[in-house]
Amino acid sequence: MTEVQSNAYNFSEITGGANGDRQPLITNGEGRTVLPFEIVLQHAAEPYYCGEVREYGGIADTEQGRICIDHNRVIRTEQIETTDTFVIGAKVYFSPGGSGAAGKIVDAASKITGDIEFGVCEGFGGSAGAHTYIDVRPYAYNEGRALEA
């Protein structure tokens, strides 16, 4: 019988760097606990990041946790302005939330609410003005600044 060593290839070390650079540690400044997979904008201090919460229990207010900013994926989310009209191939924006509610993906930017470019619409559910979800390919981030895909 041949002995098999567990973790002989050090998978945690191999994947740690690749995932670590796409899952930065942020401090939650929303004034409430952010939930797992909720899209958030970390804008309390530079660098600025926008991504999905990757902590199983969410991130409590003023606590630290990881968000995913990987642009090599498509995010399906119901965290949208359902009355907007999303178009496949068009830019979408993230309108930040706060202590009262989560942010949401919108079809047009507003400087008043501090919306940022988030990505490109790849699909959606429902119809114009009555969407139920959106599939988004997020933009890449470089030191917290959005770069178009």
N, CA and C of each residue as an Amber inpcrd file, in Angstrom:
protein
   447
   0.8450000  -1.1620000   0.0000000   0.0000000   0.0000000   0.0000000
   0.9000000   1.2390000   0.0000000   0.5360000   2.2440000  -0.8060000
   1.3020000   3.4820000  -0.8970000   0.7070000   4.5060000   0.0470000
   1.5690000   5.1190000   0.8550000   1.0970000   6.1510000   1.7750000
   0.7750000   7.4220000   0.9960000  -0.3470000   8.0400000   1.3090000
  -0.7530000   9.2780000   0.6560000  -0.6530000  10.4010000   1.6800000
   0.1080000  11.4230000   1.3490000   0.2480000  12.5640000   2.2460000
  -0.8860000  13.5480000   1.9850000  -1.4740000  14.0330000   3.0560000
  -2.5280000  15.0220000   2.8660000  -1.9100000  16.3710000   2.5270000
  -2.5380000  17.0660000   1.6470000  -2.1010000  18.3960000   1.2230000
  -0.6460000  18.3980000   0.7420000  -0.2600000  17.3510000   0.0190000
   1.1170000  17.2200000  -0.4500000   1.5270000  18.3580000  -1.3820000
   0.5690000  18.9940000  -2.0240000   0.8880000  20.0590000  -2.9640000
   0.6770000  21.4490000  -2.3850000   0.3910000  21.5410000  -1.0960000
   0.1950000  22.8310000  -0.4320000  -0.8270000  23.7010000  -1.1590000
  -2.0070000  23.1630000  -1.3900000  -3.0280000  23.8980000  -2.1180000
  -3.3490000  25.2380000  -1.4690000  -3.3390000  25.3010000  -0.1370000
  -3.6610000  26.5650000   0.5250000  -2.6460000  27.6420000   0.1670000
  -1.3820000  27.2590000   0.0280000  -0.3650000  28.2440000  -0.3460000
  -0.4810000  28.6310000  -1.8120000  -0.8430000  27.6780000  -2.6510000
  -0.9620000  27.9570000  -4.0770000  -2.1210000  28.9160000  -4.3370000
  -3.2550000  28.6720000  -3.7080000  -4.4370000  29.4920000  -3.9810000
  -4.5100000  30.7400000  -3.1170000  -3.7960000  30.7800000  -2.0170000
  -3.8920000  31.9110000  -1.0990000  -3.5950000  33.2360000  -1.7470000
  -2.5100000  33.3270000  -2.4860000  -2.1560000  34.5870000  -3.1270000
  -3.1290000  34.9700000  -4.2150000  -3.5580000  34.0120000  -5.0170000
  -4.4580000  34.3060000  -6.1240000  -5.8010000  34.8170000  -5.6140000
  -6.3130000  34.2050000  -4.5530000  -7.5880000  34.6570000  -4.0050000
  -7.4170000  35.8910000  -3.1410000  -6.3050000  35.9740000  -2.4450000
  -6.0790000  37.0750000  -1.5240000  -6.0600000  38.4280000  -2.1980000
  -5.4970000  38.5040000  -3.4070000  -5.4350000  39.7940000  -4.0790000
  -6.7810000  40.2090000  -4.6620000  -7.7220000  39.2960000  -4.7270000
  -9.0660000  39.6250000  -5.2240000 -10.0950000  39.6510000  -4.1030000
  -9.6340000  39.4480000  -2.8760000 -10.5180000  39.4950000  -1.7190000
  -9.8740000  40.3530000  -0.6320000  -9.8550000  41.6670000  -0.8470000
  -9.2160000  42.5460000   0.1290000  -9.9750000  42.5960000   1.4530000
  -9.2370000  42.8580000   2.5100000  -9.8100000  43.0470000   3.8310000
 -10.2790000  44.4860000   3.9400000 -11.5340000  44.6690000   4.2890000
 -12.1010000  46.0220000   4.4090000 -12.7060000  46.2120000   5.8010000
 -12.9320000  47.4450000   6.1640000 -13.6390000  47.7710000   7.4010000
 -15.0360000  48.2410000   7.0360000 -16.0370000  47.6250000   7.6410000
 -17.4340000  47.9750000   7.3550000 -17.7710000  49.3170000   7.9960000
 -18.1080000  50.2890000   7.1680000 -18.5080000  51.6040000   7.6540000
 -19.9440000  51.9420000   7.2990000 -20.7690000  50.9180000   7.0790000
 -22.1520000  51.1350000   6.6410000 -23.0960000  51.5460000   7.7700000
 -22.6950000  51.3370000   9.0120000 -23.5930000  51.6480000  10.1190000
 -24.5470000  50.5180000  10.4340000 -24.3230000  49.3550000   9.8630000
 -25.1390000  48.1620000  10.0820000 -24.3200000  46.9560000   9.6470000
 -24.7560000  45.7650000   9.9970000 -24.0840000  44.5480000   9.5460000
 -24.4110000  44.3280000   8.0730000 -23.3860000  44.1040000   7.2590000
 -23.6160000  43.7750000   5.8510000 -23.6680000  42.2590000   5.7300000
 -24.5360000  41.7680000   4.8760000 -24.8370000  40.3470000   4.7850000
 -23.9360000  39.6210000   3.7970000 -23.7980000  38.2910000   3.9380000
 -23.0170000  37.5250000   2.9700000 -23.5510000  37.7270000   1.5550000
 -22.6640000  37.9200000   0.6130000 -22.9370000  38.1180000  -0.8140000
 -23.6050000  39.4490000  -1.1340000 -23.7830000  40.3020000  -0.1470000
 -24.2880000  41.6520000  -0.4030000 -23.1900000  42.4430000  -1.1110000
 -23.5600000  43.2010000  -2.1260000 -22.5910000  44.0490000  -2.8120000
 -22.4490000  45.3330000  -2.0040000 -21.2050000  45.6890000  -1.7100000
 -20.9330000  46.8730000  -0.8890000 -19.8430000  47.7150000  -1.5450000
 -19.8350000  48.9860000  -1.2020000 -18.7830000  49.9090000  -1.6160000
 -18.0420000  50.3240000  -0.3650000 -16.7760000  49.9500000  -0.2750000
 -15.9520000  50.3540000   0.8530000 -15.3630000  51.6950000   0.4830000
 -15.8840000  52.7560000   1.0890000 -15.4630000  54.0990000   0.7110000
 -15.0800000  54.9600000   1.9030000 -14.8800000  54.3160000   3.0650000
 -14.5080000  55.0890000   4.2480000 -13.0750000  55.6000000   4.1480000
 -12.2170000  54.8450000   3.4970000 -10.8140000  55.2410000   3.3500000
 -10.2570000  54.5840000   2.0950000  -9.2020000  55.1860000   1.5400000
  -8.5780000  54.5710000   0.3670000  -7.8110000  53.3470000   0.7930000
  -7.6300000  52.3390000  -0.0580000  -8.2020000  52.2810000  -1.4000000
  -9.6890000  51.9410000  -1.3510000 -10.4350000  52.4340000  -2.3350000
 -11.8570000  52.1730000  -2.4300000 -12.0820000  50.8610000  -3.1770000
 -13.0070000  50.0330000  -2.6780000 -13.3250000  48.7660000  -3.3240000
 -14.8330000  48.5870000  -3.3690000 -15.3000000  47.9170000  -4.4130000
 -16.7010000  47.5520000  -4.5250000 -16.7420000  46.0680000  -4.8510000
 -17.4560000  45.2910000  -4.0530000 -17.5260000  43.8550000  -4.2850000
 -18.5280000  43.1800000  -3.3700000 -18.5550000  41.8450000  -3.4330000
 -19.4890000  41.0450000  -2.6460000 -18.8570000  40.6270000  -1.3230000
 -19.6270000  40.7040000  -0.2610000 -19.1710000  40.2520000   1.0540000
 -18.9330000  38.7480000   1.0000000 -17.7700000  38.3010000   1.4790000
 -17.4150000  36.8870000   1.4500000 -17.2800000  36.2640000   2.8310000
 -17.7690000  36.9310000   3.8440000 -17.7470000  36.3810000   5.1980000
 -19.0700000  35.6700000   5.4460000 -19.0090000  34.4250000   5.9220000
 -20.2220000  33.6200000   6.1070000 -21.2350000  34.2710000   7.0380000
 -20.7560000  34.9780000   8.0500000 -21.6640000  35.6270000   8.9850000
 -21.8920000  37.0850000   8.6780000 -21.4480000  37.5420000   7.5090000
 -21.5180000  38.9580000   7.1810000 -20.3840000  39.6990000   7.8700000
 -20.4270000  41.0140000   7.8440000 -19.4210000  41.8370000   8.5120000
 -20.1690000  42.8370000   9.3810000 -19.9570000  42.7490000  10.6890000
 -20.6150000  43.6650000  11.6220000 -20.0800000  45.0770000  11.4140000
 -20.8780000  46.0570000  11.7960000 -20.4720000  47.4550000  11.6780000
 -19.1610000  47.7000000  12.4170000 -18.2590000  48.4060000  11.7950000
 -16.9130000  48.7690000  12.2710000 -15.9460000  47.5870000  12.3400000
 -16.3870000  46.3940000  11.9670000 -15.5110000  45.2200000  11.9740000
 -14.8980000  45.0190000  10.5910000 -13.8820000  44.1600000  10.5240000
 -13.2230000  43.8810000   9.2540000 -13.6670000  42.5390000   8.6900000
 -13.6350000  42.4460000   7.3770000 -13.9550000  41.2110000   6.6850000
 -13.5450000  41.3300000   5.2310000 -13.6950000  40.2490000   4.5050000
 -13.2620000  40.2090000   3.1060000 -14.4390000  40.3720000   2.1490000
 -14.1520000  41.0810000   1.0320000 -15.1090000  41.1730000  -0.0750000
 -14.4030000  40.6770000  -1.3280000 -15.1620000  40.1650000  -2.2720000
 -14.6050000  39.6610000  -3.5270000 -14.7250000  40.7320000  -4.6030000
 -13.5790000  41.0990000  -5.1950000 -13.5780000  42.0870000  -6.2730000
 -13.1160000  41.4630000  -7.5920000 -13.1620000  40.1300000  -7.6730000
 -12.7200000  39.4050000  -8.8660000 -13.6050000  39.7700000 -10.0620000
 -12.9840000  40.2090000 -11.1440000 -13.7570000  40.5920000 -12.3330000
 -13.8970000  39.4470000 -13.3360000 -13.2910000  38.3070000 -13.0760000
 -13.3660000  37.1660000 -13.9870000 -14.5570000  36.2830000 -13.6330000
 -15.7160000  36.8710000 -13.5300000 -16.9210000  36.1350000 -13.1530000
 -18.1400000  36.9690000 -13.5090000 -19.2860000  36.3430000 -13.3810000
 -20.5560000  37.0460000 -13.5520000 -21.3090000  36.9170000 -12.2240000
 -21.8410000  38.0330000 -11.7510000 -22.6080000  38.0590000 -10.5080000
 -24.0870000  38.1140000 -10.8680000 -24.8800000  37.2230000 -10.3060000
 -26.3350000  37.3110000 -10.4340000 -26.8530000  37.8400000  -9.1020000
 -27.5770000  38.9370000  -9.1470000 -28.0600000  39.5500000  -7.9150000
 -29.4470000  40.1380000  -8.0810000 -30.1780000  40.1410000  -6.9850000
 -31.4780000  40.8040000  -6.9180000 -31.3260000  42.1790000  -6.2750000
 -30.0940000  42.5660000  -6.0010000 -29.8040000  43.8400000  -5.3450000
 -29.7880000  44.9510000  -6.4020000 -30.9780000  45.2640000  -6.9280000
 -31.1120000  46.1820000  -8.0580000 -32.2620000  47.1580000  -7.8220000
 -32.2680000  48.1890000  -8.6300000 -33.4350000  49.0770000  -8.6890000
 -34.3870000  48.4200000  -9.6860000 -35.4240000  47.7770000  -9.1770000
 -36.2920000  46.9550000 -10.0280000 -37.0380000  47.7490000 -11.0900000
 -37.2030000  49.0480000 -10.9010000 -37.9360000  49.8480000 -11.8870000
 -37.0420000  50.3660000 -13.0080000 -35.7300000  50.1180000 -12.9230000
 -34.8150000  50.5580000 -13.9860000 -34.9340000  49.6480000 -15.2060000
 -34.3890000  50.1130000 -16.3200000 -34.3830000  49.3380000 -17.5570000
 -32.9510000  48.9520000 -17.8780000 -32.6150000  47.6880000 -17.6700000
 -31.2740000  47.1970000 -17.9460000 -31.1970000  46.6700000 -19.3750000
 -30.0550000  46.9000000 -20.0190000 -29.8440000  46.5070000 -21.4040000
 -28.5760000  45.6690000 -21.4600000 -28.6540000  44.5060000 -22.0960000
 -27.4800000  43.6450000 -22.2140000 -26.3840000  44.3910000 -22.9690000
 -25.1750000  44.3760000 -22.4060000 -24.0320000  45.0530000 -23.0020000
 -23.8320000  46.4750000 -22.5120000 -24.7990000  47.0060000 -21.7650000
 -24.7010000  48.3920000 -21.2780000 -24.0120000  48.4470000 -19.9090000
 -23.3910000  49.5940000 -19.6170000 -22.7950000  49.8200000 -18.3030000
 -23.8880000  49.8540000 -17.2490000 -23.5460000  49.3560000 -16.0590000
 -24.4210000  49.5070000 -14.9020000 -23.6010000  50.1490000 -13.7890000
 -24.2880000  50.7240000 -12.8460000 -23.6500000  51.5000000 -11.7870000
 -24.0910000  50.9710000 -10.4310000 -23.2530000  51.1990000  -9.4180000
 -23.6210000  50.8120000  -8.0650000 -23.9170000  52.0650000  -7.2740000
 -25.1080000  52.1090000  -6.7040000 -25.5380000  53.2210000  -5.8670000
 -25.3800000  52.7780000  -4.4200000 -24.4440000  53.3880000  -3.6790000
 -24.1530000  52.9000000  -2.3280000 -25.3360000  53.0340000  -1.3800000
 -25.3680000  52.1140000  -0.4190000 -26.3920000  52.1500000   0.6150000
 -25.8700000  52.8960000   1.8300000 -26.2980000  52.4750000   2.9780000
 -25.8780000  53.1070000   4.2180000 -26.4660000  52.3780000   5.3940000
 -26.6760000  53.0910000   6.4790000 -27.1750000  52.4510000   7.6990000
 -28.6150000  51.9760000   7.5570000 -29.3670000  52.5640000   6.6340000
 -30.7760000  52.2070000   6.4930000 -31.0710000  51.0890000   5.5180000
 -30.2000000  50.9070000   4.5280000 -30.4860000  49.9080000   3.4960000
 -29.2290000  49.5850000   2.7040000 -29.2680000  48.4420000   2.0430000
 -28.1590000  48.0300000   1.1750000 -28.1500000  48.8900000  -0.0880000
 -26.9900000  48.9860000  -0.7150000 -26.8870000  49.6690000  -1.9970000
 -27.5610000  48.8420000  -3.0810000 -27.5910000  49.3970000  -4.3070000
 -28.2390000  48.6580000  -5.3890000 -27.6080000  49.0130000  -6.7180000
 -27.7680000  48.1120000  -7.6670000 -27.2890000  48.3350000  -9.0240000
 -28.3710000  49.0860000  -9.7810000 -27.9380000  50.1330000 -10.4930000
 -28.8670000  50.9940000 -11.2330000 -28.3990000  51.1190000 -12.6780000
 -29.2940000  51.5950000 -13.5460000 -28.9730000  51.6940000 -14.9750000
 -28.3290000  53.0130000 -15.3750000 -28.3540000  54.0100000 -14.4990000
 -27.7520000  55.3100000 -14.8160000 -27.1500000  55.8930000 -13.5380000
 -26.0390000  56.5910000 -13.6920000 -25.3400000  57.1460000 -12.5350000
 -25.9720000  58.4440000 -12.0670000 -25.8920000  58.6660000 -10.7630000
 -26.3250000  59.9190000 -10.1690000 -25.1890000  60.4390000  -9.2970000
 -24.7330000  61.6500000  -9.5740000 -23.6670000  62.2330000  -8.7620000
 -24.1700000  62.5530000  -7.3650000 -25.4510000  62.7580000  -7.2260000
 -26.0370000  63.0960000  -5.9230000 -25.8390000  61.9590000  -4.9320000
 -26.0540000  60.7260000  -5.3680000 -25.9230000  59.5840000  -4.4630000
 -24.5370000  58.9600000  -4.5010000 -23.6350000  59.4810000  -5.3220000
 -22.2670000  58.9600000  -5.3710000 -22.1280000  57.6330000  -6.0790000
 -22.9460000  57.3940000  -7.0940000 -22.8940000  56.1390000  -7.8460000
 -21.5510000  55.9820000  -8.5510000 -21.1020000  54.7210000  -8.6760000
 -19.8570000  54.4280000  -9.3760000 -20.1280000  53.4250000 -10.4900000
 -19.2760000  53.4390000 -11.5140000 -19.3830000  52.4210000 -12.5580000
 -19.0660000  51.0740000 -11.9280000 -19.9000000  50.0760000 -12.2010000
 -19.7150000  48.7680000 -11.5720000 -19.3630000  47.6780000 -12.5680000
 -20.0000000  47.6740000 -13.7270000 -19.7300000  46.6080000 -14.6830000
 -20.6330000  46.6870000 -15.8900000 -20.7990000  45.5350000 -16.5490000
 -21.5850000  45.4340000 -17.7760000 -22.6960000  44.4130000 -17.5670000
 -23.8980000  44.7660000 -17.9850000 -25.0450000  43.8680000 -17.8980000
 -24.8710000  42.7260000 -18.8980000 -24.9730000  41.4860000 -18.3930000
 -24.8470000  40.3080000 -19.2610000 -26.1780000  39.5710000 -19.4020000
 -27.1670000  39.9730000 -18.6190000 -28.4740000  39.3290000 -18.6800000
 -29.3350000  39.8450000 -17.5520000 -30.6250000  39.5150000 -17.5920000
 -31.5330000  39.9620000 -16.5370000 -32.7820000  39.1060000 -16.5550000
 -33.5340000  39.1930000 -15.4710000 -34.8250000  38.5200000 -15.3840000
 -35.9200000  39.5660000 -15.3300000 -37.0860000  39.1990000 -15.7780000
 -38.1920000  40.1460000 -15.8110000 -38.1260000  40.9810000 -17.0670000
 -38.8380000  42.0930000 -17.0560000 -38.8750000  42.9610000 -18.2230000
 -38.5420000  44.3860000 -17.8150000 -38.3350000  45.2420000 -18.7970000
 -37.9730000  46.6390000 -18.5420000 -38.9610000  47.2720000 -17.5680000
 -38.4300000  47.8800000 -16.5370000 -39.2640000  48.5170000 -15.5370000
 -39.8130000  47.5640000 -14.4890000 -39.5330000  46.2660000 -14.6490000
 -40.0040000  45.2630000 -13.6810000 -38.9990000  44.1170000 -13.5870000
 -37.7200000  44.4640000 -13.5050000 -36.6750000  43.4330000 -13.4310000
 -36.6980000  42.7230000 -12.0890000 -36.2880000  41.4570000 -12.0970000
 -36.2320000  40.6620000 -10.8670000 -34.7960000  40.3770000 -10.4400000
 -33.8570000  40.3520000 -11.3830000 -32.4440000  40.1630000 -11.0890000
 -31.6350000  40.6610000 -12.2800000 -30.3160000  40.7430000 -12.0700000
 -29.4130000  41.1110000 -13.1590000 -28.1640000  40.2530000 -13.0710000
 -27.6060000  39.9040000 -14.2260000 -26.3000000  39.2540000 -14.3190000
 -25.3090000  40.3340000 -14.7320000 -24.2670000  40.5280000 -13.9250000
 -23.3020000  41.5980000 -14.1620000 -21.8870000  41.0410000 -14.1870000
 -21.1070000  41.4610000 -15.1660000 -19.6700000  41.1900000 -15.1570000
 -19.0220000  42.4580000 -14.6130000 -18.4840000  42.3870000 -13.3640000
 -17.9220000  43.5980000 -12.7560000 -16.6290000  44.0290000 -13.4320000
 -16.3420000  45.3150000 -13.3440000 -15.0800000  45.8350000 -13.8440000
 -13.9390000  45.3990000 -12.9420000 -12.7400000  45.3790000 -13.5080000
 -11.5340000  45.1150000 -12.7250000 -11.2120000  46.3530000 -11.8960000
 -10.5930000  46.1270000 -10.7640000 -10.1730000  47.2310000  -9.9070000
  -8.6640000  47.2150000  -9.7810000  -8.0650000  48.3840000  -9.7750000
  -6.6360000  48.5220000  -9.5610000  -6.4590000  49.5360000  -8.4350000
  -6.0520000  49.0390000  -7.2830000  -5.9140000  49.8750000  -6.0960000
  -7.2190000  50.6260000  -5.8310000  -8.3250000  49.9200000  -6.0410000
  -9.6070000  50.4880000  -5.7010000 -10.2100000  51.4090000  -6.7390000
  -9.5860000  51.5800000  -7.8710000 -10.1660000  52.4390000  -8.9070000
 -10.6430000  51.5520000 -10.0460000 -11.8790000  51.7540000 -10.4610000
 -12.4810000  50.8910000 -11.4740000 -11.7990000  51.0850000 -12.8220000
 -11.5500000  49.9800000 -13.4740000 -11.0370000  49.9760000 -14.8440000
 -12.0340000  49.2250000 -15.6830000 -12.3140000  49.7160000 -16.8630000
 -13.2690000  49.0000000 -17.7030000 -12.7000000  47.6530000 -18.1110000
 -13.5890000  46.6730000 -18.2420000 -13.1830000  45.3150000 -18.5930000
 -12.6520000  45.2600000 -20.0120000
